[in-house]
Amino acid sequence: VYPASIAWGATFDPELIEEMANAIGEDMAALGIQQGLSPLLDVVRDYRWGRVEETISEDPLVVGTLGTAYVKGLQKAGILATLKHFAGYSTSRAGRNHAPVSIGTRELEDILLPPFEMAVREGKVANVMNSYSDLDGVPVAASRHLLTHVLRERWGFEGTVVSDYWAVSFLESMHHVVEDLVEAGALSLAAGMDVELPETGAFGYLEEAISRGLIDKSVVRLAARRL
């Protein structure tokens, strides 16, 4: 049993965190597990948020340095790491889970994004998971700016983008930016989502989305190749 993430941050010791992650990865590999849904790289500064103990630090450099070390350790053991939650999850209004995020470009770029960029560029992470949040009215699960422009075009990420649990269907049921699950799947896939977790809900309607002209087959093939 290893310490909670907030205790990793208190060590300021990336070598120790990499060693720990490698031990965790070896245990996972021995059980036949291939992917780990960690590390969590949310920078947190509102203590009301209910997942503070899962975060590493309030400092983006500490989060990025230790998070990258964790990625290296886990993937050295053959386990695909998953960065989460990209991006803005921990800055929700009033610290409420799933609440909207109102944030300026400078704070987003200077505080929230650097840990993810470090783990992509230096850690060569295999997977990235989206945030449930909407940033200034745009749900991350439907944000081509974040999932494609920032992540892939700016940072050179070549891995797989996976959804937080039910995030794609939440485009219809929580964010109300689409009429049905057919539109939800098409919108998220076009934004850069590759895999829907934990089950195939909206992505199960991609054939219908193609027939309705909501998405082109080439977008489906691109996600399939990434997977």
N, C-alpha and C positions, 0 to 999 in steps of 0.2 A: 504494500500500500504506500503510495507516494503522496507528497504534500499537494495541497490545492495550488492552483496556478498563482494565486496572489503571494504565496510563499516562495515560488520560484523567483518572482521579482525581487523579493527581499534578499536573495542570495547575491545578486549582481554577478553571477558566475556562469557564463555561457557554456564553459567546458563541462561543468557539473550537470547542467540541464541537458546537454547533448548526450552525456553518458546515461542519464536517467531515461531519456527518450529512447535510446538504443536498447536499454533493458526492457522497456515496455514493448517496443517493437518486436524483440525476440520472443517475448511471451505470446504476443498476438500471432506471430508467424507460426509458432509451435501449435497453435490451435487452428491453423488454416485460414486465419483472417487476412484479408488483402488490403483493406482500407481502414484508416483511422480518421474519425471526424474530429480532428484536433490538429493544430492548436487554435485557441481563441485569441485573436489579436485585437480585440476591441479595446481602445483606450478609454478608460472610464474616469469621470471627474464628478459625477453626481452620485452620492452615496445612497440615494433613495432607490437607485436601480437595483432590481432584485437578483442580479447575477454578478455582483461585484466580486464575489469570492472566486469566480471563474476567470477573472481578468488578471493580467500580469502586473500592470502598473498604470499610473496616471501619466507616465512619461513615455512619449512615442519612441524615443531611442531605446529605452529599456525594453519596451514591448517588442520592438523590431529585432533587437539583438538576441534576446532570449528566445523569442518565437522562431527566429531563423535557426538558432542552435537546436531547438526541439525538432524542427522539420528535418534537419540534417541527420539527427540521431535516429529518428523514426524511419526515415527512408533508407538509411544505411542498413537497417535490419530487413529491408524488403517490403516495408509497409508504406502504402501511399498516404501521405499526409494531406489534410484538408484545412485550408485557412478559413476562419469564420470570425465574424459575420461581415462580409464585404458589402456595403460599408455603412456605418452610422448607427448601428443597432444600439450601442450603449449611450447615445445622446438623445434618446427619445424624450419627448416633452414630459416634464414633471417626473422623469424616471419611471414611467409606466411602460410595461412590456407591450410591444407592438404599437406604441403611440407614434404619431408623426414626428418627423425630425425637421426642425427649422434651423438651418446652418448656413453660414456664409462660405463662399468659395475658399477664402483664405484659411479658415479653421479646418475645413475639409481637407485641403491640400497639405497644410502644415502639421496637423495633429492626427487625423484619422487615417489618411492613406499611406504615410511613410512606412509603418510596420509591414503592411501588405506588400509594398513595393520591395522592401528588403528581402522578404521571404520568397518573392517571385524571382528577383534578379540574383540574389546570392544563395538562396536555399534551393532553387530549382524545384519548387514545390509542384506536386502532381495535380492537385485539385484545389478549387476555390469554391466556397459555399456563399450564397447571397444572404443579405440581411432581409428580414421581414419588413423593414421600415420603408416608408416613402420619404424621399428627400425632396422637400419643397413641392410636394404633390405628385412626384413620380416614384412609383414603387420600384425598388431596386430590381426585383424579378422581371421588370419590363424595361429596364434602363439600358439601352444600347450604349449610352455614353459610358457607363461604368463597366458593364460586362464585356464590351467589345473595344470601344475607343481607348479607355484608360488601361484596362487589364491586358489586352492583347496588342493593340497597336502602339501604345506608349511604352509599356513595360516588356513586351515580347513574350507574354505568357503563352505557352504551347500546350498546356494541359487541358483538363476537363472542368467545366463549370457545373456544379451540382446544386440543386435547390435545397434550401432548408425545408423541413418537413411541411408539406402542403402549401408551400409558398406560391406555387403556380396557380393552384385552385383558389388561393386567397385573392388573386387578382379579381376574381368574380365575387367571392363571398364576403371579403373584408374591405378591399380597396374600391370595389365597384367601378373599375375602369373598363370592364368588358361586360357583354351581355350574357355570355355562357362560357362553359369550359372549352368549347371549340376555339373561341376567340382567345381565351386565356393561354392555351397551349401554343397557338400560333404567335401571339404577341411575345411570349417569353422566349420561345425558340429563336425568333427573329432578333431578339435583343442580345442573344449570345448564350442562353441556357442550353446545356447539352443533355442533362439527365434530371428527371423528376423523381424526387424522393418524398416519402418512403414507399410510394406505390405509383403505378401509372394511372393517374386520374385524367388530367387535361391532355397529356401527351397521348393518351389512348384514342383521342379524336383527331390526330394529325391527318389521317387519311381523309376525313371529312373536311378538315381545314383546307387541304389541297384542292379538293373538289369544289369547294366554295370560293376558291381563288384568294384565300386569306394568306397563303404562304406558298412558296415554290418548292418543288421537290429538292432542288439543289441545297436549300437550307437544311433540310432533313439529312441529306447525305453528308453535309459538312459536320453536323453534330455526331453522326454515326462514325465518321472517320476519326474524330477526336476521341470518342469513347473506345 
